[in-house]
Amino acid sequence: MAFETINVDVQDHVCLIKLNRPEALNALNTELLSELATALEDADASDKVRCIIVTGSEKAFAAGADIKEMSEKSFVDVYSEDLFAKVSNRIIGIRKPIIAAVSGYALGGGCELAMMCDFIIASDTAKFGQPEINLGVMPGMGGSQRLTRFIGKSKAMDMNLTGRFMEAEEAERAGLVSRVVPAKKLMDEATGAAQKIAEKSQLSVMATKEAVNRSYEVPLAEGLLYERRLFHSLFATEDQKEGMGAFLEKREAQFRDK
Ligand SMILES: CC(C)(O)CC(=O)SCCNC(=O)CCNC(=O)[C@H](O)C(C)(C)COP(=O)(O)OP(=O)(O)OC[C@H]1O[C@@H](n2cnc3c(N)ncnc32)[C@H](O)[C@@H]1OP(=O)(O)O
């Protein structure tokens, strides 16, 4: 499928989705959000893809929702369309792992998009923020909820209420970002991580993603039970026999996703 606002490339089982509206710092308009969700769903359904990377440009992962597009909307428009919720639900429904490779600005919806991915690898130039407060609104795609769970109330309040940007190093310390690397090495680092994931059994990868995400939704006892059930269920797979057998035989495992 041909897309106008994103580029999609699949190599070695890794699908790279690059946001491509440089003239607007990858501002998330309706077209881009819809193309992104479609590309993610395509990758999720493809046998050729085992891990997904979402990235932007060196200057901007995404500078937020498209303010030009939003500026004329009324309550009735945004309430009826509910665009951000619809797109968010499509993104969080993806079962394969998604890495956000963030360089430059990840603001508003850009920061929220990165947080919907499974983990964030940032370049040392990355800047995260929820500056919606400066526009007379507030986050509408998870910035008041996910950010608070990721970095705690105090920092989330600070970012949401002052609209300040958080540099990569602080974001790593706060737990928003898993690794920070020099800008030039960002894509190598993200691709390396994606390839590592792509070598594992898809069954244990998907179950692990499901279990970690579950921890944000349910009390600990329920989460632990969910984890245990998934752990037990993996013993019904050939990949469990292969993984443990390979360890004992001191060889590389050859997973078949069965
Ligand atoms: C999803 C929700 C519901 O949570 C809501 C949101 O996401 S609201 C949006 C939140 N984001 C912002 O408020 C950030 C807005 N952008 C900026 O503050 C600045 O552009 C910057 C700090 C990221 C970069 O500044 P600078 O280097 O000076 O570049 P600019 O000249 O400002 O931008 C270049 C070009 O891009 C356009 N642009 C940037 N961001 C957006 C945006 N979010 N929507 C639409 N267009 C955007 C900007 O207007 C410039 O275009 P031209 O004026 O040159 O045509």
The ligand as a Gaussian input file, in Angstrom:
#p B3LYP/6-31G(d) Opt

LIG

0 1
 C       -2.587000      14.916000      20.825000
 C       -3.077000      15.900000      21.840000
 C       -4.558000      15.755000      21.942000
 O       -2.560000      15.573000      23.093000
 C       -2.803000      17.344000      21.496000
 C       -1.466000      17.823000      20.956000
 O       -0.559000      17.138000      20.632000
 S       -1.388000      19.526000      20.784000
 C        0.220000      19.816000      20.080000
 C        1.291000      19.851000      21.089000
 N        2.542000      20.279000      20.487000
 C        2.986000      21.533000      20.529000
 O        2.374000      22.415000      21.084000
 C        4.315000      21.821000      19.841000
 C        4.139000      22.854000      18.745000
 N        5.409000      23.171000      18.097000
 C        6.358000      23.945000      18.651000
 O        6.259000      24.385000      19.781000
 C        7.556000      24.264000      17.821000
 O        7.234000      24.019000      16.471000
 C        8.787000      23.412000      18.195000
 C        9.314000      23.855000      19.590000
 C        8.509000      21.937000      18.191000
 C        9.929000      23.676000      17.153000
 O       10.157000      25.048000      17.006000
 P       11.010000      25.594000      15.746000
 O       12.273000      24.838000      15.625000
 O       11.107000      27.075000      15.936000
 O       10.146000      25.220000      14.459000
 P        8.798000      25.920000      13.962000
 O        9.151000      27.016000      13.005000
 O        7.925000      26.273000      15.118000
 O        8.091000      24.717000      13.196000
 C        8.427000      24.368000      11.847000
 C        7.129000      24.163000      11.097000
 O        6.396000      23.093000      11.718000
 C        5.098000      23.520000      12.077000
 N        4.642000      22.835000      13.275000
 C        5.370000      22.524000      14.365000
 N        4.624000      21.878000      15.264000
 C        3.390000      21.787000      14.721000
 C        2.174000      21.211000      15.183000
 N        2.079000      20.576000      16.365000
 N        1.100000      21.321000      14.377000
 C        1.159000      21.921000      13.172000
 N        2.306000      22.454000      12.674000
 C        3.400000      22.384000      13.455000
 C        5.269000      25.022000      12.316000
 O        4.036000      25.672000      12.226000
 C        6.207000      25.391000      11.192000
 O        5.501000      25.457000       9.979000
 P        5.429000      26.850000       9.149000
 O        4.816000      27.842000      10.059000
 O        6.850000      27.162000       8.813000
 O        4.589000      26.515000       7.945000

